């Protein structure tokens, strides 16, 4: 197809240009009607606005070129447009690579051309090469002609035609933009002209004498009109997020006007009749917080929060966040409702995985970037919690962290973009920062900055969605981002709620150890199954603790509810410290140590402890993850059994344990908080050392965390247990184990059975204080070697006790 006659820089037949002239006799500088100038009268190669005229069928040509327009290629064409090596190859000469018949000397009529149509494979190869190099040199054209079976001139003419086509598309795109700006200027000029012809006094409502308004006040009226239009768009967004009309809310204060919101407000004596307060009101349009604009319907969506970043204060950025949150909510609802082929069920009937290729055509938000791995899954279950309580937990950063302590290292709310009416969570949008973790030193912590949007879709039906604000950034600058993820919860008559959870992440896999890569790709590490399993366990534990009867409780303990709460708070602090030591999150200020002759699977970190509730001095943390050829349930039962503890724990190897208190959080005893007494002398000749322990287990994994209670804290610990005292001053450094199902590549492909009979992944973590825990102690290589040897010996003792032989 030859575009040479359509657009030419030197003027051609069939082209024309739109020109809009300013009427010099118009008082407002009105723009006259445009007229067309033939190309033969043009003296430059300026962009032609005639291209943007609508087609005869009423469709705009912007829609016709949008699909094939590639700004990247156009940029390269512009940069190389005047390359001397091409010698005018950008101009059409009428040839398109087709064979042409010669002209007879007798000037007989020329025969019709024989067109040579390229094959689809040839066109595909040419298009692919064109994207990389729009201007191939002679050597490249020769190589292409040989590979495609074309003549060199055919390749040359094809690239000439393709470049001209892309230049035409660029000109059309720019012409459309210029036409739109032209129309906008004409419209604004008309409004200004009409407003100046009929001025109205703001104070008395009568006609005003024009001609005496200052330039500043004139600009103020223009800004007020713009803000009124902005307010209308915000009200539309507010209605969308609230899910109902906003007519019942108070309307914004309107100003008398006969010019569609453009008030000139001039006095009858020719002077402006605005005082300072009215000027401020007009310049702002509406205010956030108390004041004139506090009755605006946009107020529930625009309450500022102390400490909010400057970018959130800008109204334009707010609109971007509002639109992004709305699109994420729409996508979450559609993905929950969708079925196959978008979601593919696993062979074991567990969670579902996303069809990534189909998702690209399904979503209107994300575009997958090269270099990032996709982890997307969906799962649902019944949870003993009502929908509103779950939404309140998710929208509170501290409660969210407490609900998912092994998943969320820390979280905070940066700013409130939108708040629901009357203090409800319906329509609340907030920006949050969080660090997600997996209990292994071989998986980096994932920092996220995202929007969280909660919305009530029906009575007893809520949805909460998260979406990263950097979702459109280049993959090279992103470590992890959260595509629309969240849940829809629906209340059930029996006190339970049905929760459908979708978790969709894109992350950089370069920092993940090969041993853990299959586990993450399967969705077990950060997928919907793990979120739901943790939620289900925490809700069931809370319900069990609140029940009046507990068949497993030791009667002689005589624990009050205050004592249970104190022990649970201490266990929560111990679990948080253990996760920080294993994962290296920013909850504690850790420094990583690089030690020679230490395996890459072992990570050693150090920090200085000066906090209340910990021994003073330098604290060393060492952690590693290894594969164990035993089932997860067998390993968990072995590690949590206090009667078998002496087979692997060096602290109690020669000292019998006695159970003092146990607070169960379920009927099976797998989730519990316990206190043991180790009789005999320890290494510091202290008698009756206490051991505090917590165990957790669910479908996604199991955890055993413990900490010896020093002699200085033993009396405080007994006060916590029997009197319900404050556990803040109990000094402890936790150690423990995290057991995760081991996933093979077959399971990632959907061929595994999902059981843990094939083995599990054991993470071991220890924290010790250097040189007896003195404030003046220093970090020594002896302490580093001690903690590394402790990990190695503990793993070997566990293998020996379970009769596991290391492979060759």
HUVENQUI-V176698 format. One record per backbone hydrogen bond with DSSP energy under -1.0 kcal/mol. NH is the residue of the N-H (numbers start at 1). CO is the residue of the C=O. Records with the same first field share a line. If there is no record, write none. Layout:
# HUVENQUI-V176698
NH=CO  CO
This chain:
# HUVENQUI-V176698
6=3
7=3
11=8
17=37
19=35
23=30
26=23
32=21
35=19
37=17
39=15
41=38
42=39
52=49
53=50
55=59
58=55
63=60
65=61
66=62
69=65
74=70
75=71
76=72
77=73
78=74
79=75
80=76
83=80
86=83
91=88
107=104
123=119
124=120
125=121
126=122
127=123
128=124
129=125
130=126
131=127
133=129
141=137
142=138
143=139
144=140
145=141
146=142
147=143
148=144
149=145
150=145
155=151
156=152
157=153
158=154
159=155
160=156
161=157
162=158
163=159
164=160
165=161
166=162
167=163
168=164
169=165
170=166
171=167
172=168
173=169
174=170
175=171
176=172
177=173
178=174
179=175
180=176
181=177
182=178
183=179
184=180
185=181
186=182
187=183
188=184
189=185
190=186
191=187
192=188
193=189
194=190
195=191
196=192
197=193
198=194
201=206
205=201
208=199
218=214
219=215
220=216
221=217
222=218
223=219
224=220
225=221
226=222
227=223
228=224
229=225
230=226
231=227
232=228
233=229
234=230
235=231
236=232
237=233
238=234
239=235
240=236
241=237
242=238
243=239
249=246
262=259
265=200
267=271
270=267
273=265
279=275
280=276
281=277
282=278
283=279
284=280
285=281
286=284
294=291
296=293
299=296
301=298
302=299
308=305
318=314
319=315
320=316
321=317
322=318
323=319
324=320
325=321
326=322
327=323
328=324
329=325
330=326
331=327
332=328
333=329
334=330
335=331
336=332
337=333
338=334
342=339
344=353
349=346
352=378
353=344
354=376
355=342
356=354
359=355
360=356
362=358
363=359
372=369
373=507
375=505
377=503
378=352
379=501
381=499
383=497
385=383
390=386
391=387
392=388
393=389
394=390
395=391
400=396
401=397
402=398
403=399
404=400
408=404
409=435
412=433
414=431
415=431
417=429
418=429
419=300
423=420
424=421
427=454
428=425
429=418
430=452
431=415
432=450
433=412
434=448
435=410
436=446
437=407
440=438
443=440
446=436
448=434
450=432
451=467
452=430
453=465
454=428
455=463
457=461
458=461
461=458
462=489
463=455
464=487
465=453
466=485
467=451
468=482
469=449
473=470
477=474
478=475
481=506
483=504
485=466
486=502
487=464
488=500
489=462
490=498
491=460
492=496
495=492
497=383
498=490
499=381
500=488
501=379
502=486
503=377
505=375
506=481
507=373
508=479
512=509
513=442
516=513
517=513
520=516
521=517
522=518
523=520
525=519
527=523
531=527
532=528
533=529
534=530
535=531
536=532
537=533
538=534
539=535
540=536
541=537
542=538
543=539
544=540
545=541
546=542
553=550
557=554
564=560
565=561
566=562
567=563
568=564
569=565
570=566
571=567
572=568
573=569
574=570
575=571
576=572
577=573
578=574
579=575
580=576
581=577
582=578
583=579
584=580
590=588
591=606
593=604
602=599
603=623
605=621
606=591
607=619
609=617
614=611
617=609
619=607
620=768
621=605
622=766
623=603
624=764
626=762
628=760
630=628
635=631
636=632
637=633
638=634
639=635
640=636
644=641
647=644
648=645
649=645
658=677
660=675
661=675
663=673
665=671
672=695
673=663
674=693
675=661
676=691
677=658
678=689
679=656
682=686
685=682
689=678
691=676
692=707
693=674
694=705
695=672
696=703
698=701
702=739
703=696
704=737
705=694
706=735
707=692
709=690
713=710
717=713
718=714
719=715
720=716
721=717
722=718
723=719
725=719
730=727
732=613
735=706
736=765
737=704
738=763
739=702
740=761
748=744
749=745
750=747
751=746
759=756
760=628
761=740
762=626
763=738
764=624
765=736
766=622
768=620
770=618
773=770
777=774
784=780
785=781
786=782
787=783
788=784
789=785
790=786
791=787
792=788
793=789
794=790
795=791
796=792
797=793
798=794
799=795
800=796
801=797
802=798
803=800
804=799
